[in-house]
C-alpha cells in the first residue's frame, strides 16, 4: 500500500472503516474537538484593498465601506468640477479688468 496513490474516495473509505473500530467515548471526544475547532476557525472576509487591483478589485461590503467610497468619489467629483470651473475663469476676468495687452484683441494675420 506504500507505493499506491490514494484518491480522496479511498482515503474517506479508510477513515470511515478506522472510525468504526473506535470506542464511543473516543468518537464523542473527537466530535466535540471538531466542533470546537470549527467554532474557533477564522473565516476570511473579502475587504477593499488597493493592493488587490492587480489581481482583482474587491468591492466594499459593509455600510461603512460603501459610505467611505461614496464620500471619496464625491470629493473627487467636486474637486474635478471646481478645477474645471476655475480653469475657465481667468481669461474672462482678464478681459473684463483690462489686464490683457491690446495685441491679444488685434488680428495680426492681415
BAMAR-644628 format. One record per residue: x, y, z of N, C-alpha, C, O in turn; residue in three letters. Coordinates in Angstrom, 3 decimals, always signed. Layout:
[[X; Y; Z]; [X; Y; Z]; [X; Y; Z]; [X; Y; Z]; "ALA"]
...
! end
This chain:
[[+0.812; -1.190; +0.000]; [+0.000; +0.000; +0.000]; [+0.862; +1.265; +0.000]; [+0.346; +2.350; -0.266]; "UNK"]
[[+2.151; +1.152; +0.289]; [+3.038; +2.309; +0.312]; [+3.191; +2.938; -1.068]; [+3.246; +4.161; -1.198]; "UNK"]
[[+3.259; +2.103; -2.087]; [+3.512; +2.594; -3.437]; [+2.239; +3.007; -4.168]; [+2.320; +3.590; -5.249]; "UNK"]
[[+1.074; +2.720; -3.608]; [-0.184; +3.066; -4.270]; [-0.518; +4.533; -4.016]; [-0.279; +5.074; -2.936]; "UNK"]
[[-1.080; +5.153; -5.051]; [-1.589; +6.516; -4.877]; [-3.038; +6.413; -4.417]; [-3.831; +5.688; -5.018]; "UNK"]
[[-3.381; +7.129; -3.365]; [-4.734; +7.096; -2.826]; [-5.491; +8.327; -3.294]; [-4.963; +9.439; -3.266]; "UNK"]
[[-6.707; +8.127; -3.718]; [-7.534; +9.279; -4.054]; [-8.415; +9.625; -2.852]; [-8.396; +8.928; -1.838]; "UNK"]
[[-9.165; +10.679; -2.975]; [-9.974; +11.175; -1.855]; [-11.029; +10.150; -1.412]; [-11.297; +10.005; -0.220]; "UNK"]
[[-11.604; +9.465; -2.350]; [-12.638; +8.489; -2.001]; [-12.049; +7.306; -1.225]; [-12.669; +6.801; -0.289]; "UNK"]
[[-10.854; +6.871; -1.618]; [-10.215; +5.770; -0.896]; [-9.831; +6.201; +0.518]; [-9.985; +5.438; +1.472]; "UNK"]
[[-9.338; +7.414; +0.642]; [-8.962; +7.920; +1.965]; [-10.191; +8.003; +2.861]; [-10.140; +7.598; +4.022]; "UNK"]
[[-11.302; +8.529; +2.329]; [-12.536; +8.636; +3.112]; [-13.021; +7.253; +3.538]; [-13.473; +7.071; +4.669]; "UNK"]
[[-12.927; +6.285; +2.637]; [-13.360; +4.925; +2.957]; [-12.513; +4.326; +4.081]; [-13.041; +3.699; +5.000]; "UNK"]
[[-11.176; +4.528; +3.998]; [-10.293; +4.002; +5.039]; [-10.534; +4.679; +6.384]; [-10.491; +4.027; +7.428]; "UNK"]
[[-10.784; +5.974; +6.359]; [-11.065; +6.687; +7.618]; [-12.376; +6.217; +8.237]; [-12.475; +6.054; +9.454]; "UNK"]
[[-13.368; +6.002; +7.403]; [-14.652; +5.502; +7.906]; [-14.488; +4.122; +8.535]; [-15.027; +3.851; +9.608]; "UNK"]
[[-13.745; +3.262; +7.864]; [-13.500; +1.924; +8.410]; [-12.736; +2.006; +9.730]; [-13.028; +1.260; +10.664]; "UNK"]
[[-11.773; +2.896; +9.808]; [-11.000; +3.040; +11.039]; [-11.830; +3.611; +12.171]; [-11.648; +3.223; +13.325]; "UNK"]
[[-12.751; +4.539; +11.857]; [-13.570; +5.141; +12.915]; [-14.596; +4.150; +13.462]; [-15.049; +4.307; +14.596]; "UNK"]
[[-14.966; +3.148; +12.694]; [-15.912; +2.127; +13.178]; [-15.279; +1.259; +14.254]; [-15.986; +0.608; +15.024]; "UNK"]
[[-13.966; +1.246; +14.313]; [-13.267; +0.426; +15.295]; [-13.012; +1.195; +16.594]; [-12.527; +0.617; +17.566]; "UNK"]
[[-13.333; +2.485; +16.618]; [-13.057; +3.298; +17.804]; [-14.165; +3.160; +18.841]; [-15.309; +2.844; +18.516]; "UNK"]
[[-13.808; +3.396; +20.058]; [-14.716; +3.384; +21.202]; [-15.685; +4.570; +21.092]; [-15.318; +5.603; +20.530]; "UNK"]
[[-16.912; +4.446; +21.614]; [-17.928; +5.502; +21.560]; [-17.471; +6.763; +22.278]; [-17.762; +7.869; +21.824]; "UNK"]
[[-16.764; +6.617; +23.387]; [-16.271; +7.782; +24.130]; [-15.226; +8.539; +23.308]; [-15.209; +9.770; +23.303]; "UNK"]
[[-14.373; +7.815; +22.626]; [-13.355; +8.459; +21.774]; [-14.026; +9.190; +20.622]; [-13.634; +10.308; +20.285]; "UNK"]
[[-15.041; +8.566; +20.008]; [-15.772; +9.219; +18.919]; [-16.453; +10.494; +19.396]; [-16.448; +11.509; +18.699]; "UNK"]
[[-17.033; +10.437; +20.577]; [-17.679; +11.615; +21.146]; [-16.670; +12.730; +21.386]; [-16.945; +13.892; +21.085]; "UNK"]
[[-15.520; +12.388; +21.918]; [-14.461; +13.377; +22.155]; [-13.963; +13.975; +20.845]; [-13.701; +15.176; +20.768]; "UNK"]
[[-13.832; +13.143; +19.816]; [-13.390; +13.641; +18.506]; [-14.412; +14.598; +17.891]; [-14.043; +15.607; +17.291]; "UNK"]
[[-15.705; +14.272; +18.045]; [-16.758; +15.162; +17.528]; [-16.726; +16.510; +18.238]; [-16.828; +17.555; +17.596]; "UNK"]
[[-16.585; +16.488; +19.568]; [-16.525; +17.736; +20.337]; [-15.303; +18.566; +19.948]; [-15.388; +19.787; +19.816]; "UNK"]
[[-14.180; +17.899; +19.768]; [-12.962; +18.608; +19.360]; [-13.133; +19.230; +17.976]; [-12.672; +20.345; +17.731]; "UNK"]
[[-13.783; +18.521; +17.088]; [-14.024; +19.050; +15.738]; [-14.933; +20.260; +15.788]; [-14.661; +21.268; +15.135]; "UNK"]
[[-16.012; +20.172; +16.557]; [-16.958; +21.293; +16.679]; [-16.252; +22.513; +17.275]; [-16.429; +23.634; +16.799]; "UNK"]
[[-15.454; +22.285; +18.315]; [-14.707; +23.380; +18.941]; [-13.728; +24.011; +17.953]; [-13.601; +25.234; +17.894]; "UNK"]
[[-13.046; +23.184; +17.186]; [-12.088; +23.704; +16.195]; [-12.796; +24.512; +15.118]; [-12.279; +25.537; +14.675]; "UNK"]
[[-13.977; +24.061; +14.690]; [-14.726; +24.800; +13.672]; [-15.217; +26.140; +14.196]; [-15.269; +27.115; +13.446]; "UNK"]
[[-15.581; +26.203; +15.480]; [-16.022; +27.475; +16.066]; [-14.869; +28.471; +16.189]; [-15.070; +29.679; +16.071]; "UNK"]
[[-13.673; +27.962; +16.426]; [-12.503; +28.837; +16.569]; [-11.897; +29.245; +15.230]; [-11.090; +30.172; +15.155]; "UNK"]
[[-12.296; +28.544; +14.186]; [-11.728; +28.828; +12.870]; [-12.146; +30.217; +12.399]; [-13.313; +30.597; +12.498]; "UNK"]
[[-11.188; +30.956; +11.892]; [-11.475; +32.285; +11.355]; [-11.849; +32.160; +9.893]; [-11.189; +31.464; +9.120]; "UNK"]
[[-12.900; +32.832; +9.534]; [-13.326; +32.847; +8.146]; [-12.821; +34.145; +7.534]; [-13.113; +35.231; +8.034]; "UNK"]
[[-12.070; +34.028; +6.462]; [-11.534; +35.209; +5.800]; [-12.650; +35.924; +5.049]; [-13.351; +35.325; +4.233]; "UNK"]
[[-12.805; +37.228; +5.340]; [-13.797; +38.038; +4.655]; [-13.088; +38.923; +3.648]; [-12.030; +39.472; +3.956]; "UNK"]
[[-13.639; +39.077; +2.456]; [-13.005; +39.957; +1.482]; [-13.099; +41.415; +1.935]; [-14.121; +41.835; +2.478]; "UNK"]
[[-12.050; +42.168; +1.713]; [-12.019; +43.577; +2.082]; [-11.561; +44.391; +0.894]; [-10.920; +43.881; -0.025]; "UNK"]
[[-11.901; +45.663; +0.929]; [-11.460; +46.575; -0.120]; [-9.984; +46.875; +0.085]; [-9.568; +47.292; +1.166]; "UNK"]
[[-9.209; +46.661; -0.948]; [-7.768; +46.852; -0.837]; [-7.215; +47.347; -2.156]; [-7.512; +46.787; -3.211]; "UNK"]
[[-6.410; +48.397; -2.097]; [-5.802; +48.907; -3.320]; [-4.740; +47.959; -3.857]; [-4.445; +47.979; -5.052]; "UNK"]
[[-4.164; +47.131; -2.998]; [-3.148; +46.186; -3.461]; [-3.750; +45.072; -4.303]; [-3.022; +44.358; -4.993]; "UNK"]
[[-5.067; +44.914; -4.255]; [-5.723; +43.843; -4.998]; [-6.060; +44.243; -6.426]; [-6.560; +43.418; -7.191]; "UNK"]
[[-5.802; +45.474; -6.797]; [-6.193; +45.934; -8.124]; [-5.470; +45.139; -9.207]; [-6.032; +44.911; -10.279]; "UNK"]
[[-4.244; +44.715; -8.950]; [-3.527; +43.907; -9.928]; [-4.174; +42.559; -10.143]; [-4.203; +42.060; -11.268]; "UNK"]
[[-4.691; +41.961; -9.090]; [-5.324; +40.644; -9.200]; [-6.803; +40.784; -9.515]; [-7.280; +40.377; -10.574]; "UNK"]
[[-7.494; +41.355; -8.586]; [-8.935; +41.557; -8.721]; [-9.325; +42.628; -7.713]; [-8.794; +42.661; -6.603]; "UNK"]
[[-10.217; +43.473; -8.079]; [-10.643; +44.552; -7.193]; [-11.799; +44.062; -6.335]; [-12.774; +43.520; -6.854]; "UNK"]
[[-11.693; +44.251; -5.031]; [-12.764; +43.883; -4.111]; [-13.681; +45.085; -3.937]; [-13.223; +46.204; -3.706]; "UNK"]
[[-14.941; +44.845; -4.049]; [-15.903; +45.911; -3.815]; [-16.245; +45.935; -2.328]; [-16.228; +44.894; -1.671]; "UNK"]
[[-16.555; +47.117; -1.794]; [-16.890; +47.201; -0.366]; [-18.162; +46.413; -0.042]; [-19.090; +46.328; -0.846]; "UNK"]
[[-18.168; +45.846; +1.153]; [-19.301; +45.018; +1.557]; [-20.053; +45.598; +2.747]; [-21.262; +45.397; +2.861]; "UNK"]
[[-19.374; +46.303; +3.624]; [-20.036; +46.836; +4.805]; [-20.590; +48.226; +4.499]; [-20.099; +48.903; +3.597]; "UNK"]
[[-21.604; +48.653; +5.240]; [-22.153; +50.004; +5.022]; [-21.091; +51.098; +5.203]; [-21.101; +52.097; +4.485]; "UNK"]
[[-20.175; +50.908; +6.164]; [-19.131; +51.911; +6.372]; [-18.229; +52.024; +5.147]; [-17.813; +53.123; +4.781]; "UNK"]
[[-17.926; +50.892; +4.513]; [-17.086; +50.926; +3.319]; [-17.819; +51.580; +2.157]; [-17.205; +52.307; +1.375]; "UNK"]
[[-19.122; +51.336; +2.028]; [-19.900; +51.994; +0.980]; [-19.924; +53.505; +1.205]; [-19.758; +54.273; +0.258]; "UNK"]
[[-20.128; +53.934; +2.444]; [-20.161; +55.366; +2.748]; [-18.808; +56.000; +2.452]; [-18.745; +57.061; +1.832]; "UNK"]
[[-17.725; +55.362; +2.888]; [-16.392; +55.906; +2.638]; [-16.096; +55.991; +1.147]; [-15.508; +56.970; +0.688]; "UNK"]
[[-16.493; +54.985; +0.393]; [-16.277; +55.001; -1.055]; [-17.092; +56.106; -1.713]; [-16.596; +56.793; -2.606]; "UNK"]
[[-18.331; +56.284; -1.282]; [-19.189; +57.332; -1.831]; [-18.624; +58.716; -1.530]; [-18.610; +59.584; -2.403]; "UNK"]
[[-18.157; +58.928; -0.297]; [-17.571; +60.222; +0.074]; [-16.323; +60.497; -0.754]; [-16.126; +61.618; -1.222]; "UNK"]
[[-15.484; +59.493; -0.940]; [-14.269; +59.660; -1.737]; [-14.606; +60.020; -3.185]; [-14.005; +60.933; -3.752]; "UNK"]
[[-15.556; +59.317; -3.781]; [-15.946; +59.617; -5.161]; [-16.583; +61.001; -5.285]; [-16.351; +61.703; -6.270]; "UNK"]
[[-17.382; +61.398; -4.295]; [-17.993; +62.730; -4.312]; [-16.921; +63.816; -4.198]; [-16.999; +64.834; -4.886]; "UNK"]
[[-15.925; +63.608; -3.339]; [-14.842; +64.579; -3.185]; [-14.042; +64.713; -4.481]; [-13.650; +65.816; -4.862]; "UNK"]
[[-13.803; +63.595; -5.151]; [-13.084; +63.638; -6.423]; [-13.904; +64.395; -7.471]; [-13.358; +65.205; -8.220]; "UNK"]
[[-15.207; +64.133; -7.523]; [-16.074; +64.811; -8.494]; [-16.143; +66.313; -8.227]; [-16.054; +67.110; -9.160]; "UNK"]
[[-16.300; +66.706; -6.963]; [-16.365; +68.125; -6.615]; [-15.036; +68.815; -6.927]; [-15.022; +69.925; -7.457]; "UNK"]
[[-13.929; +68.165; -6.601]; [-12.617; +68.738; -6.894]; [-12.387; +68.900; -8.383]; [-11.865; +69.925; -8.820]; "UNK"]
[[-12.766; +67.907; -9.168]; [-12.589; +67.988; -10.621]; [-13.471; +69.083; -11.208]; [-13.027; +69.827; -12.082]; "UNK"]
[[-14.713; +69.191; -10.742]; [-15.614; +70.234; -11.236]; [-15.094; +71.625; -10.867]; [-15.123; +72.544; -11.685]; "UNK"]
[[-14.618; +71.769; -9.624]; [-14.066; +73.056; -9.196]; [-12.829; +73.440; -9.990]; [-12.666; +74.603; -10.358]; "UNK"]
[[-11.969; +72.489; -10.255]; [-10.767; +72.754; -11.049]; [-11.147; +73.166; -12.466]; [-10.559; +74.091; -13.025]; "UNK"]
[[-12.125; +72.485; -13.043]; [-12.556; +72.809; -14.398]; [-13.174; +74.210; -14.449]; [-12.922; +74.971; -15.383]; "UNK"]
[[-13.973; +74.541; -13.451]; [-14.581; +75.884; -13.416]; [-13.532; +76.975; -13.280]; [-13.614; +78.005; -13.949]; "UNK"]
[[-12.540; +76.752; -12.411]; [-11.510; +77.769; -12.200]; [-10.576; +77.897; -13.392]; [-9.997; +78.963; -13.597]; "UNK"]
[[-10.412; +76.862; -14.171]; [-9.529; +76.958; -15.328]; [-10.176; +77.745; -16.459]; [-9.468; +78.194; -17.360]; "UNK"]
[[-11.491; +77.929; -16.448]; [-12.197; +78.680; -17.484]; [-12.299; +80.167; -17.153]; [-12.461; +80.970; -18.072]; "UNK"]
[[-12.214; +80.565; -15.906]; [-12.494; +81.927; -15.468]; [-11.384; +82.940; -15.776]; [-11.730; +84.059; -16.155]; "UNK"]
[[-10.100; +82.655; -15.649]; [-9.080; +83.713; -15.750]; [-9.097; +84.524; -17.044]; [-8.842; +85.727; -16.993]; "UNK"]
[[-9.380; +83.936; -18.177]; [-9.403; +84.709; -19.420]; [-10.519; +85.727; -19.382]; [-10.320; +86.875; -19.779]; "UNK"]
[[-11.702; +85.328; -18.909]; [-12.825; +86.253; -18.819]; [-12.523; +87.384; -17.856]; [-12.829; +88.540; -18.148]; "UNK"]
[[-11.927; +87.073; -16.709]; [-11.588; +88.109; -15.724]; [-10.538; +89.058; -16.293]; [-10.621; +90.272; -16.106]; "UNK"]
[[-9.549; +88.496; -16.988]; [-8.506; +89.338; -17.577]; [-9.077; +90.264; -18.644]; [-8.646; +91.412; -18.757]; "UNK"]
[[-10.038; +89.785; -19.425]; [-10.657; +90.644; -20.445]; [-11.428; +91.770; -19.785]; [-11.325; +92.921; -20.210]; "UNK"]
[[-12.206; +91.455; -18.745]; [-13.026; +92.473; -18.083]; [-12.200; +93.481; -17.287]; [-12.626; +94.625; -17.128]; "UNK"]
[[-11.066; +93.098; -16.800]; [-10.257; +94.003; -15.975]; [-9.134; +94.667; -16.773]; [-8.297; +95.357; -16.191]; "UNK"]
[[-9.100; +94.475; -18.082]; [-8.089; +95.082; -18.951]; [-6.672; +94.685; -18.576]; [-5.749; +95.484; -18.731]; "UNK"]
[[-6.486; +93.493; -18.098]; [-5.135; +93.049; -17.775]; [-4.469; +92.347; -18.951]; [-3.292; +91.997; -18.869]; "UNK"]
[[-5.198; +92.136; -20.041]; [-4.601; +91.547; -21.233]; [-4.084; +92.672; -22.134]; [-4.721; +93.721; -22.236]; "UNK"]
[[-2.966; +92.471; -22.771]; [-2.463; +93.514; -23.672]; [-3.361; +93.641; -24.912]; [-4.066; +92.698; -25.271]; "UNK"]
[[-3.330; +94.771; -25.540]; [-4.180; +95.047; -26.688]; [-3.862; +94.121; -27.866]; [-4.722; +93.885; -28.714]; "UNK"]
[[-2.631; +93.595; -27.923]; [-2.241; +92.718; -29.022]; [-3.084; +91.435; -29.071]; [-3.218; +90.815; -30.126]; "UNK"]
[[-3.632; +91.057; -27.958]; [-4.457; +89.855; -27.903]; [-5.715; +90.043; -28.737]; [-6.216; +89.093; -29.338]; "UNK"]
[[-6.230; +91.285; -28.773]; [-7.501; +91.546; -29.463]; [-7.325; +91.913; -30.923]; [-8.304; +91.948; -31.669]; "UNK"]
[[-6.107; +92.185; -31.347]; [-5.840; +92.634; -32.718]; [-5.522; +91.416; -33.594]; [-4.706; +90.569; -33.230]; "UNK"]
[[-6.172; +91.349; -34.733]; [-5.915; +90.272; -35.676]; [-4.644; +90.631; -36.445]; [-4.642; +91.602; -37.202]; "UNK"]
[[-3.602; +89.892; -36.271]; [-2.303; +90.212; -36.869]; [-2.060; +89.423; -38.146]; [-0.926; +89.410; -38.626]; "UNK"]
[[-3.034; +88.782; -38.708]; [-2.886; +87.995; -39.921]; [-3.345; +88.750; -41.147]; [-3.767; +88.117; -42.116]; "UNK"]
[[-3.287; +90.034; -41.156]; [-3.761; +90.835; -42.306]; [-2.736; +90.954; -43.375]; [-2.983; +91.592; -44.399]; "UNK"]
! end
